[in-house]
Amino acid sequence: MCYPRGMPSPDIAEAGRAPSRRDRVRAATIEEIKATAVRLLRENGPDLRFADIAREMGMTAPALYRYFSDRDELLSALMVDGFAEMSAALGTALDSVPPDDLASRIRAAAAAYRAFAKADPSRFSLLFGLPNPSWGRHAEHSSGPAAGATMATLERLVQSLVERGVSISPLVRDVGPTWAGEAGTTAQRSDGARSPADAYHAL
């Protein structure tokens, strides 16, 4: 099992022990694997293979399985990191604007979201691109909670407008069947509440 961002295993953390040298080496290797994978994604696109990562790191491909059970787990770890970075960027942007200045908060969040996408298109595509059919567990990967937490920040922002009585309409009405079906007449937010379809679509 891998631990995102090189964190020590739960038994070590719970015991309050400092990570051993072996733990530190493992965590550093995990970070190097993820950094190499991100670089290859930027250079070569989504066709990421363990063999390529191993070659870049001077390892054998089977050795990578000591750190990640398969490519799905590695991609999930990259997505968890990416959503954490996006969440931090959104939080920083929103913290710079007074809570009652909703118009400025919308602009700040939108600018931060766009800046994140432009700064690293490959990472953004990994987070929000259509699932690759070869990802066997893509719909169930561990990045789900991280994605939900990030989007919840934006959902709360839009919901604050709804609660203020602001009429929200999406700028783009012509959407594909998948999105149209998800929005429906009302849409469920990540916190389980329901939003008006137009507000959810606009988000």
C-alpha positions in Angstrom: 0.0 0.0 0.0 1.3 3.5 -0.8 1.0 6.5 1.4 0.4 9.8 -0.6 3.1 12.5 -0.1 5.4 10.0 1.5 3.6 10.0 4.8 4.7 7.3 7.3 2.4 4.3 7.7 -0.5 4.6 10.2 1.1 2.2 12.8 4.2 4.5 13.0 2.1 7.7 13.1 -0.2 6.3 15.8 2.7 5.1 17.9 4.2 8.6 17.8 7.5 7.1 16.6 9.8 9.0 14.3 10.0 7.2 10.9 13.0 4.8 10.6 15.6 5.2 8.0 13.9 2.5 6.0 10.6 4.4 6.2 12.3 7.6 5.1 14.0 5.8 2.1 10.6 4.3 1.1 8.9 7.7 1.4 11.6 9.4 -0.7 11.3 6.6 -3.4 7.6 7.1 -3.6 8.0 10.8 -4.1 10.6 10.2 -6.8 8.3 7.7 -8.6 5.5 10.3 -8.5 7.8 13.1 -9.7 9.1 10.9 -12.5 5.6 9.9 -13.5 4.4 13.6 -13.6 7.4 14.5 -15.8 6.6 11.7 -18.2 3.0 12.7 -18.4 4.1 16.2 -19.3 6.5 14.9 -21.9 4.6 12.0 -23.4 0.9 12.3 -22.6 -1.3 9.9 -20.8 0.3 6.7 -22.0 2.2 6.2 -18.8 3.9 2.8 -18.3 5.7 1.4 -15.3 8.5 0.3 -17.7 9.2 3.9 -18.7 9.2 5.1 -15.1 11.5 2.3 -14.0 14.0 3.0 -16.9 14.1 6.7 -16.0 14.8 5.8 -12.3 17.3 3.1 -13.0 15.0 0.4 -11.5 13.3 -2.6 -12.8 9.6 -2.4 -13.6 8.8 -5.2 -11.1 10.5 -3.2 -8.3 7.9 -0.5 -8.7 5.2 -2.9 -7.5 6.7 -2.8 -4.1 5.5 0.9 -3.9 2.3 0.9 -6.0 0.2 -2.2 -6.7 -0.5 -1.1 -10.3 -0.7 2.0 -12.6 -4.2 2.8 -11.3 -2.9 3.3 -7.8 0.0 5.5 -9.0 -2.4 7.6 -11.0 -4.7 7.9 -8.0 -1.8 9.1 -5.9 -0.9 11.7 -8.5 -4.5 12.9 -8.6 -4.7 13.1 -4.8 -1.6 15.4 -4.9 -3.0 17.4 -7.7 -6.4 18.0 -6.0 -4.6 19.0 -2.8 -2.6 21.6 -4.7 -5.6 22.9 -6.5 -7.5 23.1 -3.2 -4.7 25.0 -1.6 -4.6 27.4 -4.5 -8.3 28.0 -4.3 -8.1 28.5 -0.5 -5.3 31.0 -0.8 -7.3 33.0 -3.4 -10.5 33.0 -1.4 -8.6 34.0 1.8 -7.4 37.1 0.1 -10.9 38.4 -0.4 -13.4 39.5 2.3 -16.1 36.9 2.9 -19.0 39.3 2.2 -17.6 40.4 -1.2 -19.1 37.5 -3.2 -18.4 39.0 -6.6 -14.7 39.3 -5.9 -14.6 35.8 -4.4 -16.1 34.4 -7.6 -13.5 36.2 -9.6 -10.6 35.2 -7.3 -11.6 31.5 -7.4 -12.1 31.5 -11.2 -8.7 33.1 -11.7 -7.0 30.6 -9.4 -8.7 27.7 -11.1 -7.7 29.0 -14.6 -4.1 29.7 -13.4 -3.8 26.1 -12.1 -5.0 24.7 -15.4 -2.7 26.9 -17.5 0.4 26.4 -15.3 0.3 22.6 -15.8 -2.1 21.4 -18.5 -1.0 17.8 -18.2 -1.8 17.7 -14.5 -5.2 19.4 -15.1 -6.0 16.9 -17.8 -5.2 14.1 -15.4 -7.6 15.5 -12.8 -10.5 16.4 -15.1 -10.0 14.6 -18.4 -12.3 11.8 -19.5 -11.4 8.5 -17.8 -9.1 6.2 -19.8 -11.0 2.9 -20.5 -7.8 1.0 -19.5 -8.0 2.3 -15.9 -9.7 -0.7 -14.4 -10.6 1.0 -11.1 -10.8 4.6 -12.3 -14.3 5.1 -11.0 -13.4 3.8 -7.6 -9.9 5.2 -7.1 -8.8 6.8 -3.9 -8.7 10.3 -5.4 -12.5 10.6 -5.1 -12.5 12.1 -1.6 -9.8 14.6 -2.6 -11.7 15.6 -5.7 -14.9 16.0 -3.7 -13.2 18.2 -1.1 -11.7 20.4 -3.8 -15.0 20.9 -5.7 -16.9 21.4 -2.4 -15.0 24.7 -2.1 -16.5 25.9 -5.4 -19.9 24.4 -4.6 -20.1 26.4 -1.3 -19.1 29.5 -3.2 -21.9 29.1 -5.7 -24.3 28.1 -3.0 -23.6 31.3 -1.1 -24.9 33.2 -4.2 -28.0 31.1 -4.3 -28.6 31.7 -0.7 -28.3 35.5 -1.3 -31.0 35.2 -3.9 -28.7 35.8 -6.9 -30.1 34.3 -10.1 -27.5 32.0 -11.6 -27.6 30.9 -15.2 -25.0 28.9 -17.1 -23.3 30.7 -20.0 -23.2 27.5 -22.0 -26.5 25.7 -22.5 -25.5 23.2 -25.2 -23.9 20.4 -23.2 -23.3 16.7 -23.9 -25.7 14.0 -22.7 -23.4 12.9 -19.9 -23.3 16.3 -18.3 -27.0 16.9 -19.0 -27.9 13.7 -17.3 -25.7 14.5 -14.3 -27.2 17.9 -13.8 -30.8 16.7 -14.3 -33.5 18.9 -12.7 -31.5 19.2 -9.5 -28.0 18.0 -8.8 -26.4 16.5 -5.7 -23.4 18.3 -4.3 -20.5 16.6 -2.7 -21.9 17.3 0.7 -25.1 15.4 -0.2 -27.3 18.5 -0.5 -29.2 19.4 -3.6 -28.6 22.4 -5.8 -30.8 23.9 -8.5 -29.8 22.5 -11.9 -28.9 25.9 -13.3 -26.6 26.7 -10.4 -24.9 23.3 -10.6 -24.6 23.7 -14.4 -23.1 27.2 -14.0 -20.6 25.8 -11.4 
